[in-house]
Amino acid sequence: MLGIVAAVLFFVAFLINAADLSTSDAFSSTNVMLLGLTALALHVAGIGSGWARRR
C-alpha cells in the first residue's frame, strides 16, 4: 500500500517540477519527493505492506 502512495507522491512531485508551478514552500516538489521517499522506505521496511493475520 505504501509503495503505491510513494509512486503517486513521486508522480505529483514530477508534475510540479515539470510544469514549473509556483507552490508554497510546504508543497514544493522537493518536499513531496521526500514524502514519497519516506513512504517507500516504510514500504521496504515492511510497514504497511498488507494486512497479515498473526497466528
All heavy atoms as atom14 arrays in JSON, in Angstrom:
{
  "sequence": "MLGIVAAVLFFVAFLINAADLSTSDAFSSTNVMLLGLTALALHVAGIGSGWARRR",
  "atom14_mask": [
    [1, 1, 1, 1, 1, 1, 1, 1, 0, 0, 0, 0, 0, 0],
    [1, 1, 1, 1, 1, 1, 1, 1, 0, 0, 0, 0, 0, 0],
    [1, 1, 1, 1, 0, 0, 0, 0, 0, 0, 0, 0, 0, 0],
    [1, 1, 1, 1, 1, 1, 1, 1, 0, 0, 0, 0, 0, 0],
    [1, 1, 1, 1, 1, 1, 1, 0, 0, 0, 0, 0, 0, 0],
    [1, 1, 1, 1, 1, 0, 0, 0, 0, 0, 0, 0, 0, 0],
    [1, 1, 1, 1, 1, 0, 0, 0, 0, 0, 0, 0, 0, 0],
    [1, 1, 1, 1, 1, 1, 1, 0, 0, 0, 0, 0, 0, 0],
    [1, 1, 1, 1, 1, 1, 1, 1, 0, 0, 0, 0, 0, 0],
    [1, 1, 1, 1, 1, 1, 1, 1, 1, 1, 1, 0, 0, 0],
    [1, 1, 1, 1, 1, 1, 1, 1, 1, 1, 1, 0, 0, 0],
    [1, 1, 1, 1, 1, 1, 1, 0, 0, 0, 0, 0, 0, 0],
    [1, 1, 1, 1, 1, 0, 0, 0, 0, 0, 0, 0, 0, 0],
    [1, 1, 1, 1, 1, 1, 1, 1, 1, 1, 1, 0, 0, 0],
    [1, 1, 1, 1, 1, 1, 1, 1, 0, 0, 0, 0, 0, 0],
    [1, 1, 1, 1, 1, 1, 1, 1, 0, 0, 0, 0, 0, 0],
    [1, 1, 1, 1, 1, 1, 1, 1, 0, 0, 0, 0, 0, 0],
    [1, 1, 1, 1, 1, 0, 0, 0, 0, 0, 0, 0, 0, 0],
    [1, 1, 1, 1, 1, 0, 0, 0, 0, 0, 0, 0, 0, 0],
    [1, 1, 1, 1, 1, 1, 1, 1, 0, 0, 0, 0, 0, 0],
    [1, 1, 1, 1, 1, 1, 1, 1, 0, 0, 0, 0, 0, 0],
    [1, 1, 1, 1, 1, 1, 0, 0, 0, 0, 0, 0, 0, 0],
    [1, 1, 1, 1, 1, 1, 1, 0, 0, 0, 0, 0, 0, 0],
    [1, 1, 1, 1, 1, 1, 0, 0, 0, 0, 0, 0, 0, 0],
    [1, 1, 1, 1, 1, 1, 1, 1, 0, 0, 0, 0, 0, 0],
    [1, 1, 1, 1, 1, 0, 0, 0, 0, 0, 0, 0, 0, 0],
    [1, 1, 1, 1, 1, 1, 1, 1, 1, 1, 1, 0, 0, 0],
    [1, 1, 1, 1, 1, 1, 0, 0, 0, 0, 0, 0, 0, 0],
    [1, 1, 1, 1, 1, 1, 0, 0, 0, 0, 0, 0, 0, 0],
    [1, 1, 1, 1, 1, 1, 1, 0, 0, 0, 0, 0, 0, 0],
    [1, 1, 1, 1, 1, 1, 1, 1, 0, 0, 0, 0, 0, 0],
    [1, 1, 1, 1, 1, 1, 1, 0, 0, 0, 0, 0, 0, 0],
    [1, 1, 1, 1, 1, 1, 1, 1, 0, 0, 0, 0, 0, 0],
    [1, 1, 1, 1, 1, 1, 1, 1, 0, 0, 0, 0, 0, 0],
    [1, 1, 1, 1, 1, 1, 1, 1, 0, 0, 0, 0, 0, 0],
    [1, 1, 1, 1, 0, 0, 0, 0, 0, 0, 0, 0, 0, 0],
    [1, 1, 1, 1, 1, 1, 1, 1, 0, 0, 0, 0, 0, 0],
    [1, 1, 1, 1, 1, 1, 1, 0, 0, 0, 0, 0, 0, 0],
    [1, 1, 1, 1, 1, 0, 0, 0, 0, 0, 0, 0, 0, 0],
    [1, 1, 1, 1, 1, 1, 1, 1, 0, 0, 0, 0, 0, 0],
    [1, 1, 1, 1, 1, 0, 0, 0, 0, 0, 0, 0, 0, 0],
    [1, 1, 1, 1, 1, 1, 1, 1, 0, 0, 0, 0, 0, 0],
    [1, 1, 1, 1, 1, 1, 1, 1, 1, 1, 0, 0, 0, 0],
    [1, 1, 1, 1, 1, 1, 1, 0, 0, 0, 0, 0, 0, 0],
    [1, 1, 1, 1, 1, 0, 0, 0, 0, 0, 0, 0, 0, 0],
    [1, 1, 1, 1, 0, 0, 0, 0, 0, 0, 0, 0, 0, 0],
    [1, 1, 1, 1, 1, 1, 1, 1, 0, 0, 0, 0, 0, 0],
    [1, 1, 1, 1, 0, 0, 0, 0, 0, 0, 0, 0, 0, 0],
    [1, 1, 1, 1, 1, 1, 0, 0, 0, 0, 0, 0, 0, 0],
    [1, 1, 1, 1, 0, 0, 0, 0, 0, 0, 0, 0, 0, 0],
    [1, 1, 1, 1, 1, 1, 1, 1, 1, 1, 1, 1, 1, 1],
    [1, 1, 1, 1, 1, 0, 0, 0, 0, 0, 0, 0, 0, 0],
    [1, 1, 1, 1, 1, 1, 1, 1, 1, 1, 1, 0, 0, 0],
    [1, 1, 1, 1, 1, 1, 1, 1, 1, 1, 1, 0, 0, 0],
    [1, 1, 1, 1, 1, 1, 1, 1, 1, 1, 1, 0, 0, 0]
  ],
  "atom14_positions": [
    [[0.82, -1.2, 0.0], [0.0, 0.0, 0.0], [0.87, 1.26, 0.0], [0.6, 2.19, -0.74], [-0.92, -0.04, 1.22], [-1.87, 1.1, 1.32], [-3.06, 0.99, -0.01], [-3.97, 2.46, 0.27], [0.0, 0.0, 0.0], [0.0, 0.0, 0.0], [0.0, 0.0, 0.0], [0.0, 0.0, 0.0], [0.0, 0.0, 0.0], [0.0, 0.0, 0.0]],
    [[1.89, 1.26, 0.84], [2.75, 2.45, 0.89], [3.59, 2.6, -0.38], [3.99, 3.7, -0.72], [3.66, 2.39, 2.12], [2.98, 2.69, 3.44], [3.94, 2.5, 4.59], [2.41, 4.08, 3.46], [0.0, 0.0, 0.0], [0.0, 0.0, 0.0], [0.0, 0.0, 0.0], [0.0, 0.0, 0.0], [0.0, 0.0, 0.0], [0.0, 0.0, 0.0]],
    [[3.82, 1.49, -1.08], [4.52, 1.58, -2.36], [3.7, 2.35, -3.39], [4.24, 3.14, -4.17], [0.0, 0.0, 0.0], [0.0, 0.0, 0.0], [0.0, 0.0, 0.0], [0.0, 0.0, 0.0], [0.0, 0.0, 0.0], [0.0, 0.0, 0.0], [0.0, 0.0, 0.0], [0.0, 0.0, 0.0], [0.0, 0.0, 0.0], [0.0, 0.0, 0.0]],
    [[2.39, 2.15, -3.39], [1.5, 2.88, -4.3], [1.45, 4.35, -3.9], [1.48, 5.24, -4.76], [0.1, 2.25, -4.29], [0.17, 0.84, -4.85], [-0.89, 3.1, -5.08], [-1.09, 0.05, -4.7], [0.0, 0.0, 0.0], [0.0, 0.0, 0.0], [0.0, 0.0, 0.0], [0.0, 0.0, 0.0], [0.0, 0.0, 0.0], [0.0, 0.0, 0.0]],
    [[1.4, 4.62, -2.61], [1.41, 6.01, -2.13], [2.7, 6.7, -2.55], [2.68, 7.86, -2.99], [1.23, 6.05, -0.59], [1.46, 7.44, -0.05], [-0.15, 5.55, -0.2], [0.0, 0.0, 0.0], [0.0, 0.0, 0.0], [0.0, 0.0, 0.0], [0.0, 0.0, 0.0], [0.0, 0.0, 0.0], [0.0, 0.0, 0.0], [0.0, 0.0, 0.0]],
    [[3.81, 6.0, -2.44], [5.09, 6.58, -2.85], [5.1, 6.89, -4.34], [5.58, 7.95, -4.77], [6.23, 5.62, -2.51], [0.0, 0.0, 0.0], [0.0, 0.0, 0.0], [0.0, 0.0, 0.0], [0.0, 0.0, 0.0], [0.0, 0.0, 0.0], [0.0, 0.0, 0.0], [0.0, 0.0, 0.0], [0.0, 0.0, 0.0], [0.0, 0.0, 0.0]],
    [[4.55, 5.98, -5.16], [4.5, 6.21, -6.6], [3.66, 7.43, -6.94], [4.02, 8.24, -7.8], [3.96, 4.98, -7.31], [0.0, 0.0, 0.0], [0.0, 0.0, 0.0], [0.0, 0.0, 0.0], [0.0, 0.0, 0.0], [0.0, 0.0, 0.0], [0.0, 0.0, 0.0], [0.0, 0.0, 0.0], [0.0, 0.0, 0.0], [0.0, 0.0, 0.0]],
    [[2.53, 7.59, -6.26], [1.67, 8.75, -6.5], [2.38, 10.04, -6.08], [2.33, 11.04, -6.8], [0.32, 8.57, -5.76], [-0.48, 9.86, -5.76], [-0.48, 7.46, -6.38], [0.0, 0.0, 0.0], [0.0, 0.0, 0.0], [0.0, 0.0, 0.0], [0.0, 0.0, 0.0], [0.0, 0.0, 0.0], [0.0, 0.0, 0.0], [0.0, 0.0, 0.0]],
    [[3.05, 10.01, -4.94], [3.77, 11.21, -4.49], [4.9, 11.57, -5.45], [5.14, 12.76, -5.72], [4.3, 11.0, -3.08], [3.25, 11.02, -1.97], [3.88, 10.65, -0.65], [2.59, 12.38, -1.88], [0.0, 0.0, 0.0], [0.0, 0.0, 0.0], [0.0, 0.0, 0.0], [0.0, 0.0, 0.0], [0.0, 0.0, 0.0], [0.0, 0.0, 0.0]],
    [[5.61, 10.56, -5.96], [6.66, 10.85, -6.94], [6.08, 11.44, -8.22], [6.66, 12.35, -8.81], [7.45, 9.58, -7.28], [8.4, 9.15, -6.21], [8.54, 7.83, -5.89], [9.17, 10.07, -5.52], [9.42, 7.41, -4.92], [10.06, 9.67, -4.54], [10.17, 8.34, -4.23], [0.0, 0.0, 0.0], [0.0, 0.0, 0.0], [0.0, 0.0, 0.0]],
    [[4.92, 10.96, -8.64], [4.29, 11.49, -9.85], [3.85, 12.94, -9.63], [4.02, 13.78, -10.51], [3.09, 10.62, -10.24], [2.44, 11.06, -11.52], [3.09, 10.93, -12.72], [1.17, 11.62, -11.5], [2.49, 11.35, -13.9], [0.57, 12.04, -12.66], [1.23, 11.91, -13.88], [0.0, 0.0, 0.0], [0.0, 0.0, 0.0], [0.0, 0.0, 0.0]],
    [[3.29, 13.24, -8.46], [2.89, 14.61, -8.16], [4.11, 15.52, -8.12], [4.08, 16.64, -8.64], [2.09, 14.67, -6.84], [1.91, 16.09, -6.35], [0.76, 13.98, -7.0], [0.0, 0.0, 0.0], [0.0, 0.0, 0.0], [0.0, 0.0, 0.0], [0.0, 0.0, 0.0], [0.0, 0.0, 0.0], [0.0, 0.0, 0.0], [0.0, 0.0, 0.0]],
    [[5.2, 15.05, -7.53], [6.43, 15.84, -7.5], [6.96, 16.09, -8.91], [7.42, 17.18, -9.22], [7.49, 15.14, -6.66], [0.0, 0.0, 0.0], [0.0, 0.0, 0.0], [0.0, 0.0, 0.0], [0.0, 0.0, 0.0], [0.0, 0.0, 0.0], [0.0, 0.0, 0.0], [0.0, 0.0, 0.0], [0.0, 0.0, 0.0], [0.0, 0.0, 0.0]],
    [[6.85, 15.06, -9.76], [7.27, 15.24, -11.15], [6.42, 16.28, -11.87], [6.93, 17.12, -12.6], [7.21, 13.9, -11.89], [7.4, 14.04, -13.37], [8.65, 14.29, -13.89], [6.33, 13.94, -14.24], [8.83, 14.43, -15.26], [6.48, 14.08, -15.59], [7.75, 14.33, -16.11], [0.0, 0.0, 0.0], [0.0, 0.0, 0.0], [0.0, 0.0, 0.0]],
    [[5.1, 16.22, -11.65], [4.22, 17.19, -12.31], [4.5, 18.61, -11.85], [4.5, 19.54, -12.65], [2.76, 16.83, -12.05], [2.22, 15.63, -12.81], [0.76, 15.39, -12.43], [2.36, 15.83, -14.3], [0.0, 0.0, 0.0], [0.0, 0.0, 0.0], [0.0, 0.0, 0.0], [0.0, 0.0, 0.0], [0.0, 0.0, 0.0], [0.0, 0.0, 0.0]],
    [[4.73, 18.78, -10.55], [5.04, 20.11, -10.03], [6.34, 20.62, -10.64], [6.44, 21.78, -11.04], [5.12, 20.09, -8.49], [3.74, 19.86, -7.9], [5.7, 21.4, -7.96], [3.76, 19.62, -6.4], [0.0, 0.0, 0.0], [0.0, 0.0, 0.0], [0.0, 0.0, 0.0], [0.0, 0.0, 0.0], [0.0, 0.0, 0.0], [0.0, 0.0, 0.0]],
    [[7.33, 19.74, -10.74], [8.62, 20.15, -11.28], [8.54, 20.38, -12.79], [9.1, 21.35, -13.29], [9.67, 19.09, -10.96], [11.07, 19.56, -11.22], [11.31, 20.75, -11.27], [11.98, 18.63, -11.37], [0.0, 0.0, 0.0], [0.0, 0.0, 0.0], [0.0, 0.0, 0.0], [0.0, 0.0, 0.0], [0.0, 0.0, 0.0], [0.0, 0.0, 0.0]],
    [[7.86, 19.51, -13.51], [7.79, 19.62, -14.97], [6.97, 20.82, -15.41], [7.3, 21.48, -16.4], [7.22, 18.35, -15.56], [0.0, 0.0, 0.0], [0.0, 0.0, 0.0], [0.0, 0.0, 0.0], [0.0, 0.0, 0.0], [0.0, 0.0, 0.0], [0.0, 0.0, 0.0], [0.0, 0.0, 0.0], [0.0, 0.0, 0.0], [0.0, 0.0, 0.0]],
    [[5.89, 21.12, -14.69], [5.04, 22.25, -15.07], [5.58, 23.56, -14.53], [5.04, 24.61, -14.85], [3.63, 22.02, -14.55], [0.0, 0.0, 0.0], [0.0, 0.0, 0.0], [0.0, 0.0, 0.0], [0.0, 0.0, 0.0], [0.0, 0.0, 0.0], [0.0, 0.0, 0.0], [0.0, 0.0, 0.0], [0.0, 0.0, 0.0], [0.0, 0.0, 0.0]],
    [[6.63, 23.49, -13.72], [7.25, 24.67, -13.12], [6.2, 25.53, -12.38], [6.14, 26.74, -12.56], [7.97, 25.49, -14.18], [8.99, 26.44, -13.58], [9.5, 26.12, -12.49], [9.26, 27.48, -14.2], [0.0, 0.0, 0.0], [0.0, 0.0, 0.0], [0.0, 0.0, 0.0], [0.0, 0.0, 0.0], [0.0, 0.0, 0.0], [0.0, 0.0, 0.0]],
    [[5.39, 24.84, -11.6], [4.36, 25.52, -10.82], [4.98, 26.21, -9.62], [5.9, 25.69, -9.0], [3.3, 24.52, -10.33], [2.48, 23.82, -11.41], [1.59, 22.77, -10.77], [1.66, 24.83, -12.16], [0.0, 0.0, 0.0], [0.0, 0.0, 0.0], [0.0, 0.0, 0.0], [0.0, 0.0, 0.0], [0.0, 0.0, 0.0], [0.0, 0.0, 0.0]],
    [[4.48, 27.37, -9.3], [4.95, 28.06, -8.11], [3.99, 27.74, -6.97], [2.86, 28.22, -6.92], [5.04, 29.56, -8.35], [3.77, 30.07, -8.7], [0.0, 0.0, 0.0], [0.0, 0.0, 0.0], [0.0, 0.0, 0.0], [0.0, 0.0, 0.0], [0.0, 0.0, 0.0], [0.0, 0.0, 0.0], [0.0, 0.0, 0.0], [0.0, 0.0, 0.0]],
    [[4.43, 26.88, -6.08], [3.62, 26.48, -4.94], [4.26, 27.04, -3.67], [5.35, 27.6, -3.71], [3.53, 24.95, -4.84], [4.86, 24.43, -4.7], [2.87, 24.36, -6.07], [0.0, 0.0, 0.0], [0.0, 0.0, 0.0], [0.0, 0.0, 0.0], [0.0, 0.0, 0.0], [0.0, 0.0, 0.0], [0.0, 0.0, 0.0], [0.0, 0.0, 0.0]],
    [[3.58, 26.87, -2.57], [4.14, 27.34, -1.31], [5.34, 26.47, -0.93], [5.56, 25.41, -1.5], [3.08, 27.28, -0.21], [2.73, 25.95, 0.04], [0.0, 0.0, 0.0], [0.0, 0.0, 0.0], [0.0, 0.0, 0.0], [0.0, 0.0, 0.0], [0.0, 0.0, 0.0], [0.0, 0.0, 0.0], [0.0, 0.0, 0.0], [0.0, 0.0, 0.0]],
    [[6.11, 26.93, 0.02], [7.31, 26.2, 0.42], [6.98, 24.84, 1.02], [7.77, 23.91, 0.93], [8.13, 27.02, 1.42], [8.8, 28.21, 0.75], [9.03, 28.14, -0.47], [9.09, 29.2, 1.45], [0.0, 0.0, 0.0], [0.0, 0.0, 0.0], [0.0, 0.0, 0.0], [0.0, 0.0, 0.0], [0.0, 0.0, 0.0], [0.0, 0.0, 0.0]],
    [[5.83, 24.72, 1.63], [5.45, 23.45, 2.25], [5.04, 22.41, 1.21], [5.06, 21.22, 1.49], [4.32, 23.67, 3.24], [0.0, 0.0, 0.0], [0.0, 0.0, 0.0], [0.0, 0.0, 0.0], [0.0, 0.0, 0.0], [0.0, 0.0, 0.0], [0.0, 0.0, 0.0], [0.0, 0.0, 0.0], [0.0, 0.0, 0.0], [0.0, 0.0, 0.0]],
    [[4.68, 22.83, 0.01], [4.19, 21.92, -1.02], [5.09, 21.98, -2.26], [4.63, 21.87, -3.37], [2.75, 22.27, -1.37], [2.04, 21.21, -2.15], [1.8, 19.96, -1.59], [1.62, 21.44, -3.44], [1.16, 18.98, -2.31], [0.97, 20.47, -4.18], [0.74, 19.23, -3.61], [0.0, 0.0, 0.0], [0.0, 0.0, 0.0], [0.0, 0.0, 0.0]],
    [[6.4, 22.14, -2.05], [7.32, 22.17, -3.19], [7.57, 20.75, -3.68], [7.26, 19.77, -3.0], [8.63, 22.83, -2.78], [9.3, 22.03, -1.83], [0.0, 0.0, 0.0], [0.0, 0.0, 0.0], [0.0, 0.0, 0.0], [0.0, 0.0, 0.0], [0.0, 0.0, 0.0], [0.0, 0.0, 0.0], [0.0, 0.0, 0.0], [0.0, 0.0, 0.0]],
    [[8.13, 20.64, -4.87], [8.36, 19.31, -5.44], [9.37, 18.52, -4.62], [9.27, 17.3, -4.52], [8.82, 19.43, -6.89], [10.07, 20.08, -6.94], [0.0, 0.0, 0.0], [0.0, 0.0, 0.0], [0.0, 0.0, 0.0], [0.0, 0.0, 0.0], [0.0, 0.0, 0.0], [0.0, 0.0, 0.0], [0.0, 0.0, 0.0], [0.0, 0.0, 0.0]],
    [[10.32, 19.21, -4.01], [11.31, 18.51, -3.18], [10.66, 17.91, -1.94], [10.96, 16.77, -1.57], [12.43, 19.49, -2.76], [13.0, 20.07, -3.93], [13.51, 18.77, -1.98], [0.0, 0.0, 0.0], [0.0, 0.0, 0.0], [0.0, 0.0, 0.0], [0.0, 0.0, 0.0], [0.0, 0.0, 0.0], [0.0, 0.0, 0.0], [0.0, 0.0, 0.0]],
    [[9.77, 18.66, -1.3], [9.1, 18.14, -0.11], [8.18, 16.97, -0.45], [8.1, 16.0, 0.3], [8.31, 19.24, 0.59], [9.22, 20.21, 1.29], [10.38, 19.93, 1.53], [8.68, 21.37, 1.61], [0.0, 0.0, 0.0], [0.0, 0.0, 0.0], [0.0, 0.0, 0.0], [0.0, 0.0, 0.0], [0.0, 0.0, 0.0], [0.0, 0.0, 0.0]],
    [[7.49, 17.03, -1.58], [6.62, 15.92, -2.0], [7.48, 14.7, -2.32], [7.12, 13.56, -1.98], [5.75, 16.34, -3.2], [4.94, 15.16, -3.72], [4.82, 17.46, -2.81], [0.0, 0.0, 0.0], [0.0, 0.0, 0.0], [0.0, 0.0, 0.0], [0.0, 0.0, 0.0], [0.0, 0.0, 0.0], [0.0, 0.0, 0.0], [0.0, 0.0, 0.0]],
    [[8.65, 14.92, -2.95], [9.55, 13.82, -3.25], [10.07, 13.18, -1.96], [10.17, 11.96, -1.86], [10.72, 14.3, -4.09], [11.69, 13.21, -4.46], [13.16, 13.79, -5.29], [13.89, 14.81, -4.04], [0.0, 0.0, 0.0], [0.0, 0.0, 0.0], [0.0, 0.0, 0.0], [0.0, 0.0, 0.0], [0.0, 0.0, 0.0], [0.0, 0.0, 0.0]],
    [[10.38, 13.99, -0.96], [10.85, 13.44, 0.31], [9.75, 12.65, 1.02], [10.04, 11.63, 1.66], [11.37, 14.56, 1.21], [12.7, 15.18, 0.75], [13.04, 16.38, 1.62], [13.8, 14.17, 0.76], [0.0, 0.0, 0.0], [0.0, 0.0, 0.0], [0.0, 0.0, 0.0], [0.0, 0.0, 0.0], [0.0, 0.0, 0.0], [0.0, 0.0, 0.0]],
    [[8.52, 13.08, 0.91], [7.41, 12.29, 1.46], [7.29, 10.96, 0.73], [7.01, 9.93, 1.35], [6.09, 13.08, 1.35], [5.92, 14.25, 2.3], [4.65, 15.01, 1.95], [5.87, 13.76, 3.72], [0.0, 0.0, 0.0], [0.0, 0.0, 0.0], [0.0, 0.0, 0.0], [0.0, 0.0, 0.0], [0.0, 0.0, 0.0], [0.0, 0.0, 0.0]],
    [[7.5, 10.97, -0.57], [7.48, 9.73, -1.34], [8.61, 8.79, -0.94], [8.41, 7.59, -0.82], [0.0, 0.0, 0.0], [0.0, 0.0, 0.0], [0.0, 0.0, 0.0], [0.0, 0.0, 0.0], [0.0, 0.0, 0.0], [0.0, 0.0, 0.0], [0.0, 0.0, 0.0], [0.0, 0.0, 0.0], [0.0, 0.0, 0.0], [0.0, 0.0, 0.0]],
    [[9.79, 9.35, -0.7], [10.91, 8.52, -0.24], [10.64, 7.94, 1.14], [11.01, 6.8, 1.43], [12.19, 9.34, -0.22], [12.83, 9.61, -1.57], [14.0, 10.57, -1.42], [13.28, 8.32, -2.21], [0.0, 0.0, 0.0], [0.0, 0.0, 0.0], [0.0, 0.0, 0.0], [0.0, 0.0, 0.0], [0.0, 0.0, 0.0], [0.0, 0.0, 0.0]],
    [[9.98, 8.71, 2.01], [9.64, 8.2, 3.33], [8.65, 7.04, 3.22], [8.8, 6.01, 3.89], [9.04, 9.33, 4.19], [9.98, 10.4, 4.27], [8.69, 8.84, 5.57], [0.0, 0.0, 0.0], [0.0, 0.0, 0.0], [0.0, 0.0, 0.0], [0.0, 0.0, 0.0], [0.0, 0.0, 0.0], [0.0, 0.0, 0.0], [0.0, 0.0, 0.0]],
    [[7.63, 7.21, 2.37], [6.65, 6.14, 2.18], [7.31, 4.9, 1.57], [7.0, 3.77, 1.95], [5.5, 6.62, 1.3], [0.0, 0.0, 0.0], [0.0, 0.0, 0.0], [0.0, 0.0, 0.0], [0.0, 0.0, 0.0], [0.0, 0.0, 0.0], [0.0, 0.0, 0.0], [0.0, 0.0, 0.0], [0.0, 0.0, 0.0], [0.0, 0.0, 0.0]],
    [[8.23, 5.11, 0.65], [8.92, 3.99, 0.03], [9.81, 3.27, 1.04], [9.87, 2.04, 1.06], [9.75, 4.48, -1.15], [10.43, 3.41, -1.99], [9.39, 2.5, -2.63], [11.29, 4.05, -3.05], [0.0, 0.0, 0.0], [0.0, 0.0, 0.0], [0.0, 0.0, 0.0], [0.0, 0.0, 0.0], [0.0, 0.0, 0.0], [0.0, 0.0, 0.0]],
    [[10.49, 4.02, 1.89], [11.33, 3.4, 2.92], [10.48, 2.59, 3.9], [10.89, 1.5, 4.31], [12.12, 4.47, 3.66], [0.0, 0.0, 0.0], [0.0, 0.0, 0.0], [0.0, 0.0, 0.0], [0.0, 0.0, 0.0], [0.0, 0.0, 0.0], [0.0, 0.0, 0.0], [0.0, 0.0, 0.0], [0.0, 0.0, 0.0], [0.0, 0.0, 0.0]],
    [[9.33, 3.11, 4.28], [8.45, 2.37, 5.18], [7.93, 1.1, 4.5], [7.79, 0.06, 5.14], [7.29, 3.25, 5.64], [7.65, 4.37, 6.6], [6.45, 5.27, 6.82], [8.15, 3.81, 7.91], [0.0, 0.0, 0.0], [0.0, 0.0, 0.0], [0.0, 0.0, 0.0], [0.0, 0.0, 0.0], [0.0, 0.0, 0.0], [0.0, 0.0, 0.0]],
    [[7.66, 1.18, 3.21], [7.18, 0.01, 2.47], [8.25, -1.07, 2.41], [7.97, -2.25, 2.61], [6.75, 0.42, 1.07], [6.37, -0.73, 0.2], [5.21, -1.44, 0.39], [7.0, -1.3, -0.85], [5.14, -2.4, -0.52], [6.22, -2.34, -1.27], [0.0, 0.0, 0.0], [0.0, 0.0, 0.0], [0.0, 0.0, 0.0], [0.0, 0.0, 0.0]],
    [[9.48, -0.65, 2.13], [10.59, -1.6, 2.04], [10.87, -2.22, 3.41], [11.23, -3.39, 3.51], [11.84, -0.91, 1.46], [13.08, -1.78, 1.59], [11.6, -0.55, 0.01], [0.0, 0.0, 0.0], [0.0, 0.0, 0.0], [0.0, 0.0, 0.0], [0.0, 0.0, 0.0], [0.0, 0.0, 0.0], [0.0, 0.0, 0.0], [0.0, 0.0, 0.0]],
    [[10.65, -1.46, 4.47], [10.86, -1.97, 5.82], [9.76, -2.95, 6.23], [9.88, -3.61, 7.26], [10.92, -0.82, 6.81], [0.0, 0.0, 0.0], [0.0, 0.0, 0.0], [0.0, 0.0, 0.0], [0.0, 0.0, 0.0], [0.0, 0.0, 0.0], [0.0, 0.0, 0.0], [0.0, 0.0, 0.0], [0.0, 0.0, 0.0], [0.0, 0.0, 0.0]],
    [[8.69, -3.03, 5.47], [7.62, -3.98, 5.77], [6.44, -3.37, 6.48], [5.49, -4.06, 6.82], [0.0, 0.0, 0.0], [0.0, 0.0, 0.0], [0.0, 0.0, 0.0], [0.0, 0.0, 0.0], [0.0, 0.0, 0.0], [0.0, 0.0, 0.0], [0.0, 0.0, 0.0], [0.0, 0.0, 0.0], [0.0, 0.0, 0.0], [0.0, 0.0, 0.0]],
    [[6.47, -2.08, 6.72], [5.36, -1.4, 7.39], [4.34, -1.01, 6.33], [4.68, -0.37, 5.34], [5.85, -0.16, 8.15], [6.86, -0.59, 9.2], [4.7, 0.61, 8.75], [7.59, 0.54, 9.85], [0.0, 0.0, 0.0], [0.0, 0.0, 0.0], [0.0, 0.0, 0.0], [0.0, 0.0, 0.0], [0.0, 0.0, 0.0], [0.0, 0.0, 0.0]],
    [[3.09, -1.4, 6.53], [2.04, -1.04, 5.58], [2.05, -1.85, 4.31], [1.44, -1.47, 3.32], [0.0, 0.0, 0.0], [0.0, 0.0, 0.0], [0.0, 0.0, 0.0], [0.0, 0.0, 0.0], [0.0, 0.0, 0.0], [0.0, 0.0, 0.0], [0.0, 0.0, 0.0], [0.0, 0.0, 0.0], [0.0, 0.0, 0.0], [0.0, 0.0, 0.0]],
    [[2.73, -3.0, 4.31], [2.8, -3.79, 3.09], [1.55, -4.61, 2.85], [1.34, -5.12, 1.77], [4.03, -4.7, 3.13], [3.93, -5.58, 4.23], [0.0, 0.0, 0.0], [0.0, 0.0, 0.0], [0.0, 0.0, 0.0], [0.0, 0.0, 0.0], [0.0, 0.0, 0.0], [0.0, 0.0, 0.0], [0.0, 0.0, 0.0], [0.0, 0.0, 0.0]],
    [[0.72, -4.75, 3.86], [-0.52, -5.5, 3.69], [-1.05, -5.95, 5.03], [-0.41, -5.81, 6.06], [0.0, 0.0, 0.0], [0.0, 0.0, 0.0], [0.0, 0.0, 0.0], [0.0, 0.0, 0.0], [0.0, 0.0, 0.0], [0.0, 0.0, 0.0], [0.0, 0.0, 0.0], [0.0, 0.0, 0.0], [0.0, 0.0, 0.0], [0.0, 0.0, 0.0]],
    [[-2.23, -6.5, 4.99], [-2.86, -6.99, 6.2], [-2.47, -8.44, 6.38], [-2.7, -9.27, 5.52], [-4.37, -6.87, 6.11], [-4.83, -5.47, 5.95], [-5.16, -4.85, 4.79], [-4.98, -4.51, 6.97], [-5.5, -3.56, 5.03], [-5.41, -3.31, 6.36], [-4.79, -4.52, 8.35], [-5.66, -2.16, 7.09], [-5.05, -3.36, 9.07], [-5.47, -2.22, 8.44]],
    [[-1.87, -8.75, 7.51], [-1.46, -10.12, 7.8], [-2.08, -10.53, 9.13], [-2.03, -9.79, 10.11], [0.04, -10.23, 7.86], [0.0, 0.0, 0.0], [0.0, 0.0, 0.0], [0.0, 0.0, 0.0], [0.0, 0.0, 0.0], [0.0, 0.0, 0.0], [0.0, 0.0, 0.0], [0.0, 0.0, 0.0], [0.0, 0.0, 0.0], [0.0, 0.0, 0.0]],
    [[-2.66, -11.72, 9.13], [-3.22, -12.26, 10.36], [-2.15, -13.05, 11.09], [-1.53, -13.94, 10.52], [-4.39, -13.18, 10.03], [-5.59, -12.88, 10.85], [-6.77, -13.62, 10.38], [-6.66, -15.04, 10.7], [-7.58, -15.91, 10.44], [-8.67, -15.54, 9.82], [-7.44, -17.16, 10.76], [0.0, 0.0, 0.0], [0.0, 0.0, 0.0], [0.0, 0.0, 0.0]],
    [[-1.92, -12.71, 12.32], [-0.91, -13.42, 13.09], [-1.53, -14.61, 13.78], [-2.63, -14.52, 14.32], [-0.28, -12.49, 14.12], [0.44, -11.36, 13.45], [1.1, -10.49, 14.45], [1.67, -9.34, 13.74], [2.62, -8.6, 14.21], [3.12, -8.84, 15.39], [3.08, -7.61, 13.52], [0.0, 0.0, 0.0], [0.0, 0.0, 0.0], [0.0, 0.0, 0.0]],
    [[-0.84, -15.71, 13.75], [-1.38, -16.94, 14.34], [-0.65, -17.27, 15.6], [0.44, -17.01, 15.84], [-1.24, -18.08, 13.36], [-2.07, -17.85, 12.15], [-1.88, -18.99, 11.19], [-2.6, -18.67, 9.98], [-2.84, -19.53, 9.05], [-2.45, -20.76, 9.16], [-3.49, -19.16, 7.97], [0.0, 0.0, 0.0], [0.0, 0.0, 0.0], [0.0, 0.0, 0.0]]
  ]
}
